[in-house]
Amino acid sequence: MRSILTDKEWATRHLLEGEEWVESYWRSRDHPHRSFLVEKICKYSPIRSVLEIGCASGPNLYNIARKFPDAEIRGIDINPVAVQKGNEWFRREGISNVRLEVGKAQELGRFANRSFDVVFTDAVLIYVPPKEIKEVAKEMLRIGRVLVLCEWHLFNMWLALLLNGYCCFRLKSEAFKFKSASLGFFVGHWARDYRALFKKFIPRENICITKLPKELWGGSWQKWGAIIEVVG
């Protein structure tokens, strides 16, 4: 039941699974949830600059570049092979306004305040532990005018409590026990009350949460998957 959880595991995933996973991720550009995510981002046009945190080889950014060919589009990812391969594929496709760099969600200090019109994630914060998520949320708000996050949201608190206890028992670890709903329940990945998390920094009415339609993604994403939009 254990998922890839640590930064070290993501950074060396190409060693664990082979470089084929990088290419398979690139080939997932047409996954249905990506179109839904891009549609949400397009709501905030005109867009001059975009950052994806945890971009891997960049399939989301490929779709965004087609929508906004004149925007400055950047992505950071902890895996250097994914970044390298992604940059190569963008050059091969003749897409010059996308740049991928090695980086991580917990280290956004390189970016100035309000550097980007939109900052987004796609299944990234589900790996960020409770001790780090509050600072990550604060930093994303600092660098982005709008956040669009495709993550696991707590639609069912009681189910999350039950699964959190089960995961702690199976993993024989205290590390996954939550401190509060906004910081996270471990239910295979980290699920959170993102409205509670972000209202610590901005008004509640600036936060919109939409459940992912069931047909977009199977498995646990049907229970927890959401688009969280935050206007800073």
C-alpha positions as CSV (number, residue, x, y, z in Angstrom):
1,M,0.0,0.0,0.0
2,R,3.0,2.3,0.4
3,S,3.2,5.2,-2.1
4,I,6.2,7.1,-3.2
5,L,6.4,9.7,-0.4
6,T,9.9,11.1,-0.1
7,D,11.7,13.7,-2.1
8,K,14.6,11.3,-2.5
9,E,12.4,8.7,-4.0
10,W,10.9,11.2,-6.5
11,A,14.4,12.5,-7.4
12,T,15.7,9.0,-8.1
13,R,12.5,7.5,-9.6
14,H,14.3,7.0,-12.9
15,L,16.7,4.7,-11.1
16,L,13.9,2.7,-9.4
17,E,11.6,2.3,-12.4
18,G,13.8,3.1,-15.4
19,E,13.6,6.2,-17.6
20,E,10.5,4.7,-19.3
21,W,8.2,6.3,-16.7
22,V,9.4,9.8,-17.8
23,E,8.3,9.1,-21.4
24,S,5.0,7.5,-20.2
25,Y,4.3,10.6,-18.3
26,W,4.9,12.8,-21.3
27,R,2.6,10.5,-23.3
28,S,-0.2,11.2,-20.8
29,R,-0.8,14.7,-22.3
30,D,-4.3,13.6,-23.3
31,H,-5.4,12.2,-19.9
32,P,-8.9,13.6,-19.4
33,H,-8.1,15.4,-16.1
34,R,-5.5,17.5,-17.8
35,S,-8.0,19.2,-20.1
36,F,-10.3,19.9,-17.1
37,L,-7.3,21.4,-15.2
38,V,-6.3,23.6,-18.2
39,E,-9.9,24.8,-18.6
40,K,-9.8,26.0,-15.0
41,I,-6.5,27.8,-15.6
42,C,-7.9,29.5,-18.8
43,K,-10.6,31.2,-16.7
44,Y,-7.9,33.6,-15.5
45,S,-7.0,34.9,-19.0
46,P,-5.2,37.0,-20.0
47,I,-2.3,35.0,-18.7
48,R,1.3,36.2,-19.2
49,S,3.2,33.8,-16.9
50,V,2.6,30.4,-15.5
51,L,4.5,28.1,-13.1
52,E,3.8,24.4,-12.5
53,I,5.2,23.0,-9.3
54,G,6.0,19.3,-9.8
55,C,5.8,19.3,-13.6
56,A,7.8,16.1,-14.3
57,S,8.4,16.1,-18.0
58,G,5.8,18.7,-18.7
59,P,2.6,17.3,-20.2
60,N,0.4,19.9,-18.5
61,L,2.7,22.6,-19.7
62,Y,2.5,21.3,-23.3
63,N,-1.2,21.8,-23.2
64,I,-1.0,25.2,-21.7
65,A,1.7,26.3,-24.2
66,R,-0.8,25.5,-27.0
67,K,-3.4,27.8,-25.3
68,F,-1.0,30.6,-24.5
69,P,1.9,30.6,-27.1
70,D,3.0,34.1,-26.0
71,A,3.1,33.4,-22.2
72,E,6.2,32.7,-20.2
73,I,5.7,29.1,-19.0
74,R,7.9,27.5,-16.4
75,G,7.9,24.3,-14.5
76,I,10.0,22.9,-11.7
77,D,10.4,19.3,-10.7
78,I,12.6,17.4,-8.2
79,N,13.6,14.8,-10.8
80,P,16.5,15.9,-13.0
81,V,16.0,13.3,-15.7
82,A,12.3,14.3,-16.1
83,V,13.4,18.0,-16.4
84,Q,16.1,17.2,-19.0
85,K,13.9,14.9,-21.1
86,G,11.0,17.4,-20.9
87,N,13.2,20.3,-22.2
88,E,14.4,18.1,-25.0
89,W,10.9,17.1,-26.1
90,F,9.7,20.8,-26.0
91,R,12.6,21.7,-28.2
92,R,11.7,18.9,-30.6
93,E,8.1,20.0,-30.7
94,G,9.3,23.6,-31.6
95,I,7.8,25.0,-28.3
96,S,10.1,27.8,-27.2
97,N,8.1,29.5,-24.4
98,V,8.4,26.6,-21.9
99,R,11.4,26.1,-19.6
100,L,11.7,23.3,-17.0
101,E,14.1,23.5,-14.1
102,V,15.0,21.3,-11.1
103,G,13.2,22.5,-8.0
104,K,10.7,21.5,-5.3
105,A,7.6,22.8,-3.7
106,Q,9.4,23.4,-0.4
107,E,12.0,25.7,-2.0
108,L,10.2,28.6,-3.8
109,G,12.5,31.3,-2.5
110,R,14.1,31.8,-5.9
111,F,10.9,33.4,-7.2
112,A,10.0,37.0,-6.4
113,N,6.6,38.1,-5.0
114,R,3.8,37.8,-7.6
115,S,6.1,36.4,-10.2
116,F,3.3,34.5,-11.9
117,D,-0.2,35.1,-13.0
118,V,-1.0,31.4,-12.2
119,V,0.8,28.9,-10.1
120,F,-0.6,25.3,-10.3
121,T,0.0,21.8,-9.1
122,D,-1.2,18.4,-10.3
123,A,-1.0,15.5,-7.8
124,V,2.0,17.1,-6.0
125,L,0.7,18.4,-2.6
126,I,-0.6,14.9,-1.9
127,Y,3.0,14.0,-1.1
128,V,3.9,17.0,1.0
129,P,3.8,16.1,4.7
130,P,1.9,18.1,7.4
131,K,5.0,19.7,8.8
132,E,5.7,21.4,5.5
133,I,2.3,22.1,3.9
134,K,1.5,25.3,5.6
135,E,4.7,27.0,4.5
136,V,4.3,25.6,1.0
137,A,0.8,27.1,0.8
138,K,2.0,30.5,2.1
139,E,4.9,30.5,-0.4
140,M,2.6,29.6,-3.4
141,L,0.4,32.5,-2.4
142,R,3.4,34.8,-2.3
143,I,4.6,34.1,-5.8
144,G,1.3,33.6,-7.6
145,R,-1.7,35.8,-8.2
146,V,-3.9,32.8,-8.6
147,L,-3.4,29.2,-7.5
148,V,-5.1,26.2,-9.3
149,L,-4.4,22.9,-7.6
150,C,-5.5,19.4,-8.6
151,E,-5.1,17.6,-5.3
152,W,-7.0,15.4,-2.7
153,H,-9.5,17.4,-0.7
154,L,-11.4,16.2,2.4
155,F,-14.9,15.7,1.1
156,N,-15.5,13.0,3.6
157,M,-14.0,13.6,7.0
158,W,-15.2,10.4,8.7
159,L,-13.9,8.2,5.9
160,A,-10.6,10.0,6.1
161,L,-10.4,9.4,9.8
162,L,-11.0,5.7,9.3
163,L,-8.5,5.3,6.5
164,N,-5.9,7.4,8.4
165,G,-6.1,5.0,11.3
166,Y,-5.8,2.0,9.0
167,C,-2.8,3.4,7.2
168,C,-1.0,4.2,10.5
169,F,-1.7,0.6,11.6
170,R,-0.5,-0.9,8.3
171,L,2.6,1.2,8.1
172,K,3.3,0.9,11.9
173,S,4.2,4.5,12.0
174,E,3.1,7.6,14.0
175,A,4.4,9.8,11.3
176,F,1.2,9.8,9.3
177,K,-1.1,10.8,12.1
178,F,-2.8,14.2,11.4
179,K,-2.5,17.3,13.4
180,S,-5.6,19.0,12.0
181,A,-7.8,18.5,8.9
182,S,-6.1,21.4,7.2
183,L,-2.7,19.8,7.6
184,G,-3.8,16.4,6.5
185,F,-5.1,12.9,6.9
186,F,-2.9,10.2,5.3
187,V,-5.3,8.0,3.3
188,G,-2.7,6.5,0.9
189,H,-1.7,10.1,0.0
190,W,-2.2,13.3,2.0
191,A,-5.8,14.6,1.8
192,R,-6.6,18.0,3.3
193,D,-9.3,20.6,4.0
194,Y,-7.8,23.1,1.6
195,R,-10.5,25.7,2.4
196,A,-9.4,25.6,6.1
197,L,-5.7,25.7,5.1
198,F,-5.9,28.7,2.8
199,K,-8.4,30.8,4.9
200,K,-5.5,31.2,7.3
201,F,-4.0,33.6,4.7
202,I,-6.9,34.9,2.6
203,P,-10.6,35.5,2.8
204,R,-12.8,32.3,2.5
205,E,-14.7,33.7,-0.4
206,N,-11.4,33.7,-2.4
207,I,-11.3,29.9,-2.3
208,C,-13.3,27.7,-4.7
209,I,-13.3,23.9,-4.6
210,T,-14.7,21.7,-7.3
211,K,-14.9,18.0,-7.1
212,L,-13.4,16.2,-10.1
213,P,-16.1,14.6,-12.2
214,K,-16.0,10.8,-11.8
215,E,-15.3,10.1,-15.5
216,L,-12.0,12.1,-15.4
217,W,-10.0,9.8,-13.1
218,G,-10.6,6.5,-11.5
219,G,-9.6,4.9,-8.2
220,S,-9.2,7.1,-5.1
221,W,-9.3,10.2,-7.2
222,Q,-13.1,9.7,-7.4
223,K,-13.3,10.0,-3.7
224,W,-10.8,12.8,-3.0
225,G,-9.9,14.5,-6.3
226,A,-10.6,18.2,-6.5
227,I,-9.6,21.4,-8.2
228,I,-8.8,24.1,-5.6
229,E,-8.8,27.7,-7.0
230,V,-7.3,30.3,-4.7
231,V,-7.2,34.0,-5.6
232,G,-4.5,35.8,-3.6
